[in-house]
Amino acid sequence: MLIGIIIAIVAAVLLLGAAAVGWDRHRKENLRKSFGPEYETVAQELDSKQEVDRELLRRKRQHDQLSLHPVSAADQDYYTTAWEHLQGVFLDDPALALSSAEQLVAKLLDARGYPGGDPREQLALLSVEHADALADYRRAQRISEHTRGTSAPVPTEEIRQALLAYYTLFNHLLAVPGALAAR
């Protein structure tokens, strides 16, 4: 009888352990999927999957503590009009249009409630909801930086591609739940 109870207890402990391991794997896999291509970006910076998982969890926790705001209908009209204006500027001055796009996205990030003090942390927090737009956004930022930092002209096609990348994130930020409320 005592042996049967011990076997039952051991079996229950093993089952609970297996369930916990399975749940942890499931949770980590869902976390990795939710970050999409950003998972690989983080994995290139860190040494192990465990560190990557910890970083992604940290980002999610930090993001959950943000007070993000949807864009009001009036502000959405403002941002949309401002974007249309900078598209018109592109024909005459592509570099100015790119700089304007960078500033407009930064202003929209601020309006939504993303902290702007540390660019790396801002990208980390953006990755929680907008991971699929970040690779292009980073590329756009590099092109913007190159445009500002050199006297050599940046090809117009590169500037156009950077504008498209900014526009992708711009749309992500405008298209949040509640953004079209009260229209």
Disulfide bonds with the S-S distance in Angstrom:
none
